[in-house]
Amino acid sequence: MKVFINLKKEFIRMIKTIKKWGLLFILFVVPIIAFNFFNKAENSFRKLAIIGPEGHVIPSFEFINQNGDTVSNKDYQDDIYLANFIFTTCPTICPTMTINMRYIQEKLKIYPHIKFLSHTVNPAYDTPEILKEYARRMRVKEDNFNFVTGEKNEIYDIAMSYFVNVAEDELAPGGFLHSEYLVLVDKDGRIRSGFSNYICSTCQTTSKKYTDTCPATGEKNTMKGNPFGSYDGTQDFVIKDLIKDIKTLMAEYHEDAKVERNEK
């Protein structure tokens, strides 16, 4: 009987000891492990590049949309948006660009602060009524998608701030030259971009995936991103990358990570 009692007491002491050390482990060791885990995750988070010279933002604008309403940069404050340049009689890339923007719109429909802005490069023809018909023909949801027209010189001038080319050219299909690119703009009016690859600044080794360590030499903090600048709106694989980058940009407003600036 005494043996049983002694074993019971010993078992109770062992349980108390386990609880004591378990509590100490929870109080002191687990927080360190958690800190290292989340710190590593934060350090591996990489913000998109800022495109353009220091302080470059999309300037103030005011155009008329497909509903005849005035649309200005104030309507895009605190929103991420995609911009491009099209015309409704375009015989080549414009429908594809719009369809791909519609695809992005559908994929990101649960997010409240994403908008879309398409400028016509043929404002003489593309009236609000024509743009409205184009939006319907493209089956675009118009609650966060503006197709805008305005003074030709103002549209062409603002295209330069997006770093895209537009021009009237009688030899071009449909009579206009314009870029196939979609431009990603953040909540502060800055152009943003993901990276096509990463290049080691010391040995020029490249990597498709982000890493701060050179895969060839093992050196840390030598991998520099090569930004897209803008996104080809006609390529499906680019559109998928763009969707990922938009989500990354959304996450940036909840993260404290460094921004990489790229002069253009």
LOZAGU-883871 format. One record per residue (C-alpha): residue number from 0; residue in one letter; x, y, z. Coordinates in nm, 4 decimals, padded with zeros to 6 digits. Example, Ala and Ser with C-alpha at 12.3 -4.5 7.8 and 13.67 -1.06 7.14 Angstrom:
BEGIN
<pt><resi>0</resi><resn>A</resn><u>01.2300</u><v>-00.4500</v><w>00.7800</w></pt>
<pt><resi>1</resi><resn>S</resn><u>01.3670</u><v>-00.1060</v><w>00.7140</w></pt>
END
This chain:
BEGIN
<pt><resi>0</resi><resn>M</resn><u>00.0000</u><v>00.0000</v><w>00.0000</w></pt>
<pt><resi>1</resi><resn>K</resn><u>00.2837</u><v>00.2381</v><w>00.0951</w></pt>
<pt><resi>2</resi><resn>V</resn><u>00.4492</u><v>00.1646</v><w>-00.2386</w></pt>
<pt><resi>3</resi><resn>F</resn><u>00.1314</u><v>00.2630</v><w>-00.4195</w></pt>
<pt><resi>4</resi><resn>I</resn><u>00.1024</u><v>00.5870</v><w>-00.2182</w></pt>
<pt><resi>5</resi><resn>N</resn><u>00.4655</u><v>00.6742</v><w>-00.2871</w></pt>
<pt><resi>6</resi><resn>L</resn><u>00.4203</u><v>00.6077</v><w>-00.6579</w></pt>
<pt><resi>7</resi><resn>K</resn><u>00.1124</u><v>00.8265</v><w>-00.6573</w></pt>
<pt><resi>8</resi><resn>K</resn><u>00.3001</u><v>01.1105</v><w>-00.4864</w></pt>
<pt><resi>9</resi><resn>E</resn><u>00.5882</u><v>01.0746</v><w>-00.7281</w></pt>
<pt><resi>10</resi><resn>F</resn><u>00.3489</u><v>01.0820</v><w>-01.0209</w></pt>
<pt><resi>11</resi><resn>I</resn><u>00.1830</u><v>01.3997</v><w>-00.8886</w></pt>
<pt><resi>12</resi><resn>R</resn><u>00.5231</u><v>01.5658</v><w>-00.8426</w></pt>
<pt><resi>13</resi><resn>M</resn><u>00.6174</u><v>01.4682</v><w>-01.1978</w></pt>
<pt><resi>14</resi><resn>I</resn><u>00.2939</u><v>01.6158</v><w>-01.3352</w></pt>
<pt><resi>15</resi><resn>K</resn><u>00.3556</u><v>01.9401</v><w>-01.1435</w></pt>
<pt><resi>16</resi><resn>T</resn><u>00.7104</u><v>01.9554</v><w>-01.2795</w></pt>
<pt><resi>17</resi><resn>I</resn><u>00.5895</u><v>01.9006</v><w>-01.6358</w></pt>
<pt><resi>18</resi><resn>K</resn><u>00.3257</u><v>02.1718</v><w>-01.5921</w></pt>
<pt><resi>19</resi><resn>K</resn><u>00.5841</u><v>02.4097</v><w>-01.4467</w></pt>
<pt><resi>20</resi><resn>W</resn><u>00.8339</u><v>02.3621</v><w>-01.7303</w></pt>
<pt><resi>21</resi><resn>G</resn><u>00.5546</u><v>02.3571</v><w>-01.9861</w></pt>
<pt><resi>22</resi><resn>L</resn><u>00.4344</u><v>02.6927</v><w>-01.8592</w></pt>
<pt><resi>23</resi><resn>L</resn><u>00.7874</u><v>02.8327</v><w>-01.8737</w></pt>
<pt><resi>24</resi><resn>F</resn><u>00.8227</u><v>02.6991</v><w>-02.2269</w></pt>
<pt><resi>25</resi><resn>I</resn><u>00.5000</u><v>02.8710</v><w>-02.3308</w></pt>
<pt><resi>26</resi><resn>L</resn><u>00.5968</u><v>03.1967</v><w>-02.1615</w></pt>
<pt><resi>27</resi><resn>F</resn><u>00.9552</u><v>03.2249</v><w>-02.2850</w></pt>
<pt><resi>28</resi><resn>V</resn><u>01.0311</u><v>02.9902</v><w>-02.5722</w></pt>
<pt><resi>29</resi><resn>V</resn><u>00.7139</u><v>03.0003</v><w>-02.7800</w></pt>
<pt><resi>30</resi><resn>P</resn><u>00.7196</u><v>03.3832</v><w>-02.8181</w></pt>
<pt><resi>31</resi><resn>I</resn><u>01.0790</u><v>03.3643</v><w>-02.9467</w></pt>
<pt><resi>32</resi><resn>I</resn><u>00.9871</u><v>03.0963</v><w>-03.1985</w></pt>
<pt><resi>33</resi><resn>A</resn><u>00.6822</u><v>03.2939</v><w>-03.3075</w></pt>
<pt><resi>34</resi><resn>F</resn><u>00.8834</u><v>03.6154</v><w>-03.3398</w></pt>
<pt><resi>35</resi><resn>N</resn><u>01.1454</u><v>03.4464</v><w>-03.5560</w></pt>
<pt><resi>36</resi><resn>F</resn><u>00.8785</u><v>03.2879</v><w>-03.7725</w></pt>
<pt><resi>37</resi><resn>F</resn><u>00.6851</u><v>03.6075</v><w>-03.8368</w></pt>
<pt><resi>38</resi><resn>N</resn><u>00.9993</u><v>03.8165</v><w>-03.8647</w></pt>
<pt><resi>39</resi><resn>K</resn><u>01.1270</u><v>03.5819</v><w>-04.1338</w></pt>
<pt><resi>40</resi><resn>A</resn><u>00.7924</u><v>03.5993</v><w>-04.3115</w></pt>
<pt><resi>41</resi><resn>E</resn><u>00.7941</u><v>03.9801</v><w>-04.2957</w></pt>
<pt><resi>42</resi><resn>N</resn><u>01.1476</u><v>04.0019</v><w>-04.4260</w></pt>
<pt><resi>43</resi><resn>S</resn><u>01.0571</u><v>03.7775</v><w>-04.7191</w></pt>
<pt><resi>44</resi><resn>F</resn><u>00.7671</u><v>04.0056</v><w>-04.8148</w></pt>
<pt><resi>45</resi><resn>R</resn><u>00.8683</u><v>04.2255</v><w>-05.1074</w></pt>
<pt><resi>46</resi><resn>K</resn><u>00.6841</u><v>04.5366</v><w>-05.2145</w></pt>
<pt><resi>47</resi><resn>L</resn><u>00.6281</u><v>04.6210</v><w>-05.5764</w></pt>
<pt><resi>48</resi><resn>A</resn><u>00.8601</u><v>04.8643</v><w>-05.7470</w></pt>
<pt><resi>49</resi><resn>I</resn><u>00.7710</u><v>05.2320</v><w>-05.7806</w></pt>
<pt><resi>50</resi><resn>I</resn><u>00.8126</u><v>05.3320</v><w>-06.1430</w></pt>
<pt><resi>51</resi><resn>G</resn><u>00.9367</u><v>05.6745</v><w>-06.2426</w></pt>
<pt><resi>52</resi><resn>P</resn><u>01.1499</u><v>05.9494</v><w>-06.0919</w></pt>
<pt><resi>53</resi><resn>E</resn><u>01.1267</u><v>06.0534</v><w>-05.7296</w></pt>
<pt><resi>54</resi><resn>G</resn><u>00.7871</u><v>06.2051</v><w>-05.6531</w></pt>
<pt><resi>55</resi><resn>H</resn><u>00.6251</u><v>06.1064</v><w>-05.9830</w></pt>
<pt><resi>56</resi><resn>V</resn><u>00.2474</u><v>06.0653</v><w>-05.9579</w></pt>
<pt><resi>57</resi><resn>I</resn><u>-00.0363</u><v>06.0717</v><w>-06.2086</w></pt>
<pt><resi>58</resi><resn>P</resn><u>-00.1344</u><v>06.4398</v><w>-06.2358</w></pt>
<pt><resi>59</resi><resn>S</resn><u>-00.4824</u><v>06.5748</v><w>-06.1731</w></pt>
<pt><resi>60</resi><resn>F</resn><u>-00.7281</u><v>06.4954</v><w>-06.4505</w></pt>
<pt><resi>61</resi><resn>E</resn><u>-01.0920</u><v>06.5467</v><w>-06.5388</w></pt>
<pt><resi>62</resi><resn>F</resn><u>-01.2678</u><v>06.3513</v><w>-06.8118</w></pt>
<pt><resi>63</resi><resn>I</resn><u>-01.6205</u><v>06.2435</v><w>-06.9057</w></pt>
<pt><resi>64</resi><resn>N</resn><u>-01.7194</u><v>05.8788</v><w>-06.8689</w></pt>
<pt><resi>65</resi><resn>Q</resn><u>-01.9624</u><v>05.6540</v><w>-07.0557</w></pt>
<pt><resi>66</resi><resn>N</resn><u>-02.2514</u><v>05.7805</v><w>-06.8436</w></pt>
<pt><resi>67</resi><resn>G</resn><u>-02.1801</u><v>06.1457</v><w>-06.9156</w></pt>
<pt><resi>68</resi><resn>D</resn><u>-02.0448</u><v>06.1985</v><w>-06.5634</w></pt>
<pt><resi>69</resi><resn>T</resn><u>-01.7292</u><v>06.3890</v><w>-06.4802</w></pt>
<pt><resi>70</resi><resn>V</resn><u>-01.4509</u><v>06.1594</v><w>-06.3582</w></pt>
<pt><resi>71</resi><resn>S</resn><u>-01.1411</u><v>06.3000</v><w>-06.1904</w></pt>
<pt><resi>72</resi><resn>N</resn><u>-00.8396</u><v>06.1778</v><w>-05.9980</w></pt>
<pt><resi>73</resi><resn>K</resn><u>-01.0380</u><v>06.2484</v><w>-05.6799</w></pt>
<pt><resi>74</resi><resn>D</resn><u>-01.2609</u><v>05.9530</v><w>-05.7700</w></pt>
<pt><resi>75</resi><resn>Y</resn><u>-00.9536</u><v>05.7297</v><w>-05.7434</w></pt>
<pt><resi>76</resi><resn>Q</resn><u>-00.8175</u><v>05.8518</v><w>-05.4130</w></pt>
<pt><resi>77</resi><resn>D</resn><u>-00.7643</u><v>05.5626</v><w>-05.1708</w></pt>
<pt><resi>78</resi><resn>D</resn><u>-00.8113</u><v>05.3147</v><w>-05.4546</w></pt>
<pt><resi>79</resi><resn>I</resn><u>-00.5788</u><v>05.0962</v><w>-05.6573</w></pt>
<pt><resi>80</resi><resn>Y</resn><u>-00.6601</u><v>05.1149</v><w>-06.0257</w></pt>
<pt><resi>81</resi><resn>L</resn><u>-00.5617</u><v>04.9826</v><w>-06.3664</w></pt>
<pt><resi>82</resi><resn>A</resn><u>-00.5391</u><v>05.2260</v><w>-06.6564</w></pt>
<pt><resi>83</resi><resn>N</resn><u>-00.5031</u><v>05.1793</v><w>-07.0309</w></pt>
<pt><resi>84</resi><resn>F</resn><u>-00.5659</u><v>05.3533</v><w>-07.3647</w></pt>
<pt><resi>85</resi><resn>I</resn><u>-00.8008</u><v>05.2180</v><w>-07.6319</w></pt>
<pt><resi>86</resi><resn>F</resn><u>-01.0481</u><v>05.3243</v><w>-07.8994</w></pt>
<pt><resi>87</resi><resn>T</resn><u>-01.3796</u><v>05.1607</v><w>-07.9753</w></pt>
<pt><resi>88</resi><resn>T</resn><u>-01.3188</u><v>05.1050</v><w>-08.3474</w></pt>
<pt><resi>89</resi><resn>C</resn><u>-00.9808</u><v>04.9427</v><w>-08.2862</w></pt>
<pt><resi>90</resi><resn>P</resn><u>-00.9436</u><v>04.6424</v><w>-08.5195</w></pt>
<pt><resi>91</resi><resn>T</resn><u>-00.6589</u><v>04.4773</v><w>-08.3265</w></pt>
<pt><resi>92</resi><resn>I</resn><u>-00.5676</u><v>04.4699</v><w>-07.9573</w></pt>
<pt><resi>93</resi><resn>C</resn><u>-00.8282</u><v>04.6874</v><w>-07.7825</w></pt>
<pt><resi>94</resi><resn>P</resn><u>-01.1035</u><v>04.4251</v><w>-07.7411</w></pt>
<pt><resi>95</resi><resn>T</resn><u>-00.8487</u><v>04.1793</v><w>-07.6024</w></pt>
<pt><resi>96</resi><resn>M</resn><u>-00.7215</u><v>04.4367</v><w>-07.3538</w></pt>
<pt><resi>97</resi><resn>T</resn><u>-01.0747</u><v>04.5171</v><w>-07.2379</w></pt>
<pt><resi>98</resi><resn>I</resn><u>-01.1674</u><v>04.1501</v><w>-07.2072</w></pt>
<pt><resi>99</resi><resn>N</resn><u>-00.8580</u><v>04.0903</v><w>-06.9955</w></pt>
<pt><resi>100</resi><resn>M</resn><u>-00.9406</u><v>04.3872</v><w>-06.7741</w></pt>
<pt><resi>101</resi><resn>R</resn><u>-01.2891</u><v>04.2416</v><w>-06.7372</w></pt>
<pt><resi>102</resi><resn>Y</resn><u>-01.1293</u><v>03.9105</v><w>-06.6362</w></pt>
<pt><resi>103</resi><resn>I</resn><u>-00.9220</u><v>04.0889</v><w>-06.3702</w></pt>
<pt><resi>104</resi><resn>Q</resn><u>-01.2326</u><v>04.2731</v><w>-06.2525</w></pt>
<pt><resi>105</resi><resn>E</resn><u>-01.4137</u><v>03.9421</v><w>-06.2079</w></pt>
<pt><resi>106</resi><resn>K</resn><u>-01.1225</u><v>03.7764</v><w>-06.0272</w></pt>
<pt><resi>107</resi><resn>L</resn><u>-01.0916</u><v>04.0667</v><w>-05.7834</w></pt>
<pt><resi>108</resi><resn>K</resn><u>-01.4599</u><v>04.1450</v><w>-05.7384</w></pt>
<pt><resi>109</resi><resn>I</resn><u>-01.4537</u><v>04.0717</v><w>-05.3648</w></pt>
<pt><resi>110</resi><resn>Y</resn><u>-01.2040</u><v>04.3523</v><w>-05.3044</w></pt>
<pt><resi>111</resi><resn>P</resn><u>-01.3581</u><v>04.6981</v><w>-05.2523</w></pt>
<pt><resi>112</resi><resn>H</resn><u>-01.0701</u><v>04.9289</v><w>-05.3457</w></pt>
<pt><resi>113</resi><resn>I</resn><u>-00.9843</u><v>04.8269</v><w>-05.7014</w></pt>
<pt><resi>114</resi><resn>K</resn><u>-01.0995</u><v>05.0270</v><w>-06.0050</w></pt>
<pt><resi>115</resi><resn>F</resn><u>-01.0466</u><v>05.0379</v><w>-06.3814</w></pt>
<pt><resi>116</resi><resn>L</resn><u>-00.9937</u><v>05.3326</v><w>-06.6158</w></pt>
<pt><resi>117</resi><resn>S</resn><u>-00.9824</u><v>05.3169</v><w>-06.9956</w></pt>
<pt><resi>118</resi><resn>H</resn><u>-00.9072</u><v>05.6333</v><w>-07.1950</w></pt>
<pt><resi>119</resi><resn>T</resn><u>-01.0057</u><v>05.6659</v><w>-07.5602</w></pt>
<pt><resi>120</resi><resn>V</resn><u>-00.7351</u><v>05.7861</v><w>-07.7959</w></pt>
<pt><resi>121</resi><resn>N</resn><u>-01.0050</u><v>05.8856</v><w>-08.0456</w></pt>
<pt><resi>122</resi><resn>P</resn><u>-01.2193</u><v>06.1323</v><w>-07.8504</w></pt>
<pt><resi>123</resi><resn>A</resn><u>-01.3571</u><v>06.2917</v><w>-08.1674</w></pt>
<pt><resi>124</resi><resn>Y</resn><u>-01.5518</u><v>05.9720</v><w>-08.2369</w></pt>
<pt><resi>125</resi><resn>D</resn><u>-01.5756</u><v>05.8052</v><w>-07.8962</w></pt>
<pt><resi>126</resi><resn>T</resn><u>-01.8501</u><v>06.0070</v><w>-07.7314</w></pt>
<pt><resi>127</resi><resn>P</resn><u>-01.9980</u><v>05.8965</v><w>-07.3970</w></pt>
<pt><resi>128</resi><resn>E</resn><u>-02.2754</u><v>05.7214</v><w>-07.5906</w></pt>
<pt><resi>129</resi><resn>I</resn><u>-02.0276</u><v>05.5310</v><w>-07.8053</w></pt>
<pt><resi>130</resi><resn>L</resn><u>-01.8247</u><v>05.4359</v><w>-07.4977</w></pt>
<pt><resi>131</resi><resn>K</resn><u>-02.1439</u><v>05.3186</v><w>-07.3253</w></pt>
<pt><resi>132</resi><resn>E</resn><u>-02.2241</u><v>05.0896</v><w>-07.6153</w></pt>
<pt><resi>133</resi><resn>Y</resn><u>-01.8661</u><v>04.9597</v><w>-07.6140</w></pt>
<pt><resi>134</resi><resn>A</resn><u>-01.8878</u><v>04.8828</v><w>-07.2412</w></pt>
<pt><resi>135</resi><resn>R</resn><u>-02.2113</u><v>04.6915</v><w>-07.2979</w></pt>
<pt><resi>136</resi><resn>R</resn><u>-02.0667</u><v>04.5065</v><w>-07.5957</w></pt>
<pt><resi>137</resi><resn>M</resn><u>-01.7656</u><v>04.4061</v><w>-07.3872</w></pt>
<pt><resi>138</resi><resn>R</resn><u>-02.0011</u><v>04.2962</v><w>-07.1045</w></pt>
<pt><resi>139</resi><resn>V</resn><u>-01.8110</u><v>04.5021</v><w>-06.8488</w></pt>
<pt><resi>140</resi><resn>K</resn><u>-01.9553</u><v>04.5655</v><w>-06.5041</w></pt>
<pt><resi>141</resi><resn>E</resn><u>-01.9549</u><v>04.9426</v><w>-06.4891</w></pt>
<pt><resi>142</resi><resn>D</resn><u>-01.9773</u><v>05.0040</v><w>-06.1143</w></pt>
<pt><resi>143</resi><resn>N</resn><u>-01.5960</u><v>05.0357</v><w>-06.0869</w></pt>
<pt><resi>144</resi><resn>F</resn><u>-01.4997</u><v>05.0675</v><w>-06.4540</w></pt>
<pt><resi>145</resi><resn>N</resn><u>-01.4874</u><v>05.4024</v><w>-06.6337</w></pt>
<pt><resi>146</resi><resn>F</resn><u>-01.4379</u><v>05.4523</v><w>-07.0054</w></pt>
<pt><resi>147</resi><resn>V</resn><u>-01.3469</u><v>05.8178</v><w>-07.0495</w></pt>
<pt><resi>148</resi><resn>T</resn><u>-01.3238</u><v>06.0755</v><w>-07.3248</w></pt>
<pt><resi>149</resi><resn>G</resn><u>-01.2219</u><v>06.4398</v><w>-07.3263</w></pt>
<pt><resi>150</resi><resn>E</resn><u>-00.9951</u><v>06.6865</v><w>-07.4975</w></pt>
<pt><resi>151</resi><resn>K</resn><u>-00.7499</u><v>06.5047</v><w>-07.7225</w></pt>
<pt><resi>152</resi><resn>N</resn><u>-00.4450</u><v>06.6980</v><w>-07.6030</w></pt>
<pt><resi>153</resi><resn>E</resn><u>-00.5314</u><v>06.6304</v><w>-07.2379</w></pt>
<pt><resi>154</resi><resn>I</resn><u>-00.5693</u><v>06.2570</v><w>-07.2995</w></pt>
<pt><resi>155</resi><resn>Y</resn><u>-00.2443</u><v>06.2395</v><w>-07.4961</w></pt>
<pt><resi>156</resi><resn>D</resn><u>-00.0617</u><v>06.4438</v><w>-07.2336</w></pt>
<pt><resi>157</resi><resn>I</resn><u>-00.1727</u><v>06.2247</v><w>-06.9468</w></pt>
<pt><resi>158</resi><resn>A</resn><u>-00.0688</u><v>05.9135</v><w>-07.1427</w></pt>
<pt><resi>159</resi><resn>M</resn><u>00.2887</u><v>06.0355</v><w>-07.1061</w></pt>
<pt><resi>160</resi><resn>S</resn><u>00.2511</u><v>06.0412</v><w>-06.7268</w></pt>
<pt><resi>161</resi><resn>Y</resn><u>00.1576</u><v>05.6715</v><w>-06.7454</w></pt>
<pt><resi>162</resi><resn>F</resn><u>00.4712</u><v>05.6149</v><w>-06.9586</w></pt>
<pt><resi>163</resi><resn>V</resn><u>00.2725</u><v>05.4796</v><w>-07.2533</w></pt>
<pt><resi>164</resi><resn>N</resn><u>00.2665</u><v>05.5939</v><w>-07.6144</w></pt>
<pt><resi>165</resi><resn>V</resn><u>-00.0377</u><v>05.7177</v><w>-07.8031</w></pt>
<pt><resi>166</resi><resn>A</resn><u>-00.0482</u><v>05.8917</v><w>-08.1412</w></pt>
<pt><resi>167</resi><resn>E</resn><u>-00.2687</u><v>05.9458</v><w>-08.4408</w></pt>
<pt><resi>168</resi><resn>D</resn><u>-00.1213</u><v>05.7647</v><w>-08.7408</w></pt>
<pt><resi>169</resi><resn>E</resn><u>-00.3061</u><v>05.7053</v><w>-09.0672</w></pt>
<pt><resi>170</resi><resn>L</resn><u>-00.0818</u><v>05.4071</v><w>-09.1435</w></pt>
<pt><resi>171</resi><resn>A</resn><u>-00.1646</u><v>05.2280</v><w>-08.8172</w></pt>
<pt><resi>172</resi><resn>P</resn><u>-00.4589</u><v>04.9832</v><w>-08.7955</w></pt>
<pt><resi>173</resi><resn>G</resn><u>-00.7656</u><v>05.1954</v><w>-08.7261</w></pt>
<pt><resi>174</resi><resn>G</resn><u>-00.5655</u><v>05.5157</v><w>-08.7602</w></pt>
<pt><resi>175</resi><resn>F</resn><u>-00.4115</u><v>05.5247</v><w>-08.4131</w></pt>
<pt><resi>176</resi><resn>L</resn><u>-00.0964</u><v>05.3969</v><w>-08.2469</w></pt>
<pt><resi>177</resi><resn>H</resn><u>-00.1306</u><v>05.3135</v><w>-07.8810</w></pt>
<pt><resi>178</resi><resn>S</resn><u>00.0295</u><v>05.0947</v><w>-07.6208</w></pt>
<pt><resi>179</resi><resn>E</resn><u>-00.0958</u><v>04.7482</v><w>-07.5341</w></pt>
<pt><resi>180</resi><resn>Y</resn><u>00.0069</u><v>04.8001</v><w>-07.1728</w></pt>
<pt><resi>181</resi><resn>L</resn><u>-00.2021</u><v>04.8049</v><w>-06.8566</w></pt>
<pt><resi>182</resi><resn>V</resn><u>-00.0636</u><v>05.0394</v><w>-06.5939</w></pt>
<pt><resi>183</resi><resn>L</resn><u>-00.1035</u><v>04.9664</v><w>-06.2222</w></pt>
<pt><resi>184</resi><resn>V</resn><u>-00.1514</u><v>05.2738</v><w>-06.0027</w></pt>
<pt><resi>185</resi><resn>D</resn><u>-00.1510</u><v>05.2675</v><w>-05.6226</w></pt>
<pt><resi>186</resi><resn>K</resn><u>-00.3611</u><v>05.4619</v><w>-05.3745</w></pt>
<pt><resi>187</resi><resn>D</resn><u>-00.1088</u><v>05.7453</v><w>-05.3785</w></pt>
<pt><resi>188</resi><resn>G</resn><u>-00.1188</u><v>05.7893</v><w>-05.7557</w></pt>
<pt><resi>189</resi><resn>R</resn><u>00.2171</u><v>05.6191</v><w>-05.8140</w></pt>
<pt><resi>190</resi><resn>I</resn><u>00.2814</u><v>05.3676</v><w>-06.0903</w></pt>
<pt><resi>191</resi><resn>R</resn><u>00.3731</u><v>05.0285</v><w>-05.9481</w></pt>
<pt><resi>192</resi><resn>S</resn><u>00.5128</u><v>04.7099</v><w>-06.0947</w></pt>
<pt><resi>193</resi><resn>G</resn><u>00.6101</u><v>04.3564</v><w>-06.0116</w></pt>
<pt><resi>194</resi><resn>F</resn><u>00.9365</u><v>04.1979</v><w>-06.1235</w></pt>
<pt><resi>195</resi><resn>S</resn><u>01.0095</u><v>03.9769</v><w>-06.4191</w></pt>
<pt><resi>196</resi><resn>N</resn><u>01.3166</u><v>03.8309</v><w>-06.2478</w></pt>
<pt><resi>197</resi><resn>Y</resn><u>01.5891</u><v>03.9038</v><w>-05.9929</w></pt>
<pt><resi>198</resi><resn>I</resn><u>01.9553</u><v>03.9608</v><w>-06.0770</w></pt>
<pt><resi>199</resi><resn>C</resn><u>02.2558</u><v>03.9303</v><w>-05.8452</w></pt>
<pt><resi>200</resi><resn>S</resn><u>02.4398</u><v>04.2632</v><w>-05.8404</w></pt>
<pt><resi>201</resi><resn>T</resn><u>02.7777</u><v>04.0917</v><w>-05.8007</w></pt>
<pt><resi>202</resi><resn>C</resn><u>02.7699</u><v>03.7895</v><w>-06.0315</w></pt>
<pt><resi>203</resi><resn>Q</resn><u>02.4625</u><v>03.8566</v><w>-06.2529</w></pt>
<pt><resi>204</resi><resn>T</resn><u>02.2976</u><v>03.5259</v><w>-06.1620</w></pt>
<pt><resi>205</resi><resn>T</resn><u>01.9240</u><v>03.5437</v><w>-06.2277</w></pt>
<pt><resi>206</resi><resn>S</resn><u>01.6275</u><v>03.3961</v><w>-06.0456</w></pt>
<pt><resi>207</resi><resn>K</resn><u>01.2592</u><v>03.3974</v><w>-06.1372</w></pt>
<pt><resi>208</resi><resn>K</resn><u>01.1530</u><v>03.3800</v><w>-05.7729</w></pt>
<pt><resi>209</resi><resn>Y</resn><u>01.2345</u><v>03.6414</v><w>-05.5128</w></pt>
<pt><resi>210</resi><resn>T</resn><u>01.5205</u><v>03.5617</v><w>-05.2803</w></pt>
<pt><resi>211</resi><resn>D</resn><u>01.7575</u><v>03.7899</v><w>-05.0895</w></pt>
<pt><resi>212</resi><resn>T</resn><u>02.0383</u><v>03.5338</v><w>-05.1215</w></pt>
<pt><resi>213</resi><resn>C</resn><u>02.2267</u><v>03.4745</v><w>-05.4442</w></pt>
<pt><resi>214</resi><resn>P</resn><u>02.1696</u><v>03.1098</v><w>-05.5469</w></pt>
<pt><resi>215</resi><resn>A</resn><u>02.5202</u><v>03.0947</v><w>-05.6961</w></pt>
<pt><resi>216</resi><resn>T</resn><u>02.7390</u><v>03.2586</v><w>-05.4312</w></pt>
<pt><resi>217</resi><resn>G</resn><u>02.5231</u><v>03.2491</v><w>-05.1184</w></pt>
<pt><resi>218</resi><resn>E</resn><u>02.5724</u><v>03.6233</v><w>-05.0676</w></pt>
<pt><resi>219</resi><resn>K</resn><u>02.2834</u><v>03.7990</v><w>-04.8973</w></pt>
<pt><resi>220</resi><resn>N</resn><u>02.1058</u><v>04.1173</v><w>-05.0082</w></pt>
<pt><resi>221</resi><resn>T</resn><u>02.2560</u><v>04.1104</v><w>-05.3580</w></pt>
<pt><resi>222</resi><resn>M</resn><u>01.9452</u><v>04.0162</v><w>-05.5574</w></pt>
<pt><resi>223</resi><resn>K</resn><u>01.7861</u><v>04.3161</v><w>-05.7283</w></pt>
<pt><resi>224</resi><resn>G</resn><u>01.4496</u><v>04.3062</v><w>-05.9010</w></pt>
<pt><resi>225</resi><resn>N</resn><u>01.3997</u><v>04.3792</v><w>-06.2705</w></pt>
<pt><resi>226</resi><resn>P</resn><u>01.0535</u><v>04.5410</v><w>-06.2888</w></pt>
<pt><resi>227</resi><resn>F</resn><u>00.7986</u><v>04.4981</v><w>-06.5658</w></pt>
<pt><resi>228</resi><resn>G</resn><u>00.7158</u><v>04.8678</v><w>-06.5546</w></pt>
<pt><resi>229</resi><resn>S</resn><u>00.3747</u><v>04.7938</v><w>-06.7038</w></pt>
<pt><resi>230</resi><resn>Y</resn><u>00.1843</u><v>04.4834</v><w>-06.8092</w></pt>
<pt><resi>231</resi><resn>D</resn><u>00.1102</u><v>04.3521</v><w>-07.1575</w></pt>
<pt><resi>232</resi><resn>G</resn><u>-00.2688</u><v>04.3517</v><w>-07.1636</w></pt>
<pt><resi>233</resi><resn>T</resn><u>-00.2867</u><v>04.0969</v><w>-07.4451</w></pt>
<pt><resi>234</resi><resn>Q</resn><u>-00.0953</u><v>03.8113</v><w>-07.2808</w></pt>
<pt><resi>235</resi><resn>D</resn><u>-00.2820</u><v>03.5678</v><w>-07.0557</w></pt>
<pt><resi>236</resi><resn>F</resn><u>00.0219</u><v>03.4695</v><w>-06.8484</w></pt>
<pt><resi>237</resi><resn>V</resn><u>00.0999</u><v>03.8377</v><w>-06.7835</w></pt>
<pt><resi>238</resi><resn>I</resn><u>-00.2581</u><v>03.8961</v><w>-06.6702</w></pt>
<pt><resi>239</resi><resn>K</resn><u>-00.2212</u><v>03.6193</v><w>-06.4125</w></pt>
<pt><resi>240</resi><resn>D</resn><u>00.0995</u><v>03.7781</v><w>-06.2849</w></pt>
<pt><resi>241</resi><resn>L</resn><u>-00.0784</u><v>04.1132</v><w>-06.2707</w></pt>
<pt><resi>242</resi><resn>I</resn><u>-00.3565</u><v>03.9716</v><w>-06.0537</w></pt>
<pt><resi>243</resi><resn>K</resn><u>-00.0956</u><v>03.8414</v><w>-05.8102</w></pt>
<pt><resi>244</resi><resn>D</resn><u>00.0795</u><v>04.1777</v><w>-05.8084</w></pt>
<pt><resi>245</resi><resn>I</resn><u>-00.2454</u><v>04.3626</v><w>-05.7388</w></pt>
<pt><resi>246</resi><resn>K</resn><u>-00.2986</u><v>04.1394</v><w>-05.4359</w></pt>
<pt><resi>247</resi><resn>T</resn><u>00.0583</u><v>04.2098</v><w>-05.3271</w></pt>
<pt><resi>248</resi><resn>L</resn><u>-00.0065</u><v>04.5814</v><w>-05.3627</w></pt>
<pt><resi>249</resi><resn>M</resn><u>-00.3196</u><v>04.5481</v><w>-05.1514</w></pt>
<pt><resi>250</resi><resn>A</resn><u>-00.1127</u><v>04.3719</v><w>-04.8858</w></pt>
<pt><resi>251</resi><resn>E</resn><u>00.1461</u><v>04.6504</v><w>-04.8856</w></pt>
<pt><resi>252</resi><resn>Y</resn><u>-00.0962</u><v>04.8808</v><w>-04.7133</w></pt>
<pt><resi>253</resi><resn>H</resn><u>-00.0915</u><v>04.6371</v><w>-04.4215</w></pt>
<pt><resi>254</resi><resn>E</resn><u>00.2811</u><v>04.5680</v><w>-04.4172</w></pt>
<pt><resi>255</resi><resn>D</resn><u>00.5898</u><v>04.7690</v><w>-04.3212</w></pt>
<pt><resi>256</resi><resn>A</resn><u>00.8370</u><v>04.6720</v><w>-04.5928</w></pt>
<pt><resi>257</resi><resn>K</resn><u>01.0775</u><v>04.8710</v><w>-04.8048</w></pt>
<pt><resi>258</resi><resn>V</resn><u>00.9773</u><v>04.9947</v><w>-05.1494</w></pt>
<pt><resi>259</resi><resn>E</resn><u>01.2171</u><v>04.9570</v><w>-05.4371</w></pt>
<pt><resi>260</resi><resn>R</resn><u>01.2230</u><v>05.2590</v><w>-05.6686</w></pt>
<pt><resi>261</resi><resn>N</resn><u>01.3129</u><v>05.2269</v><w>-06.0344</w></pt>
<pt><resi>262</resi><resn>E</resn><u>01.3957</u><v>05.5254</v><w>-06.2492</w></pt>
<pt><resi>263</resi><resn>K</resn><u>01.2438</u><v>05.5243</v><w>-06.5944</w></pt>
END
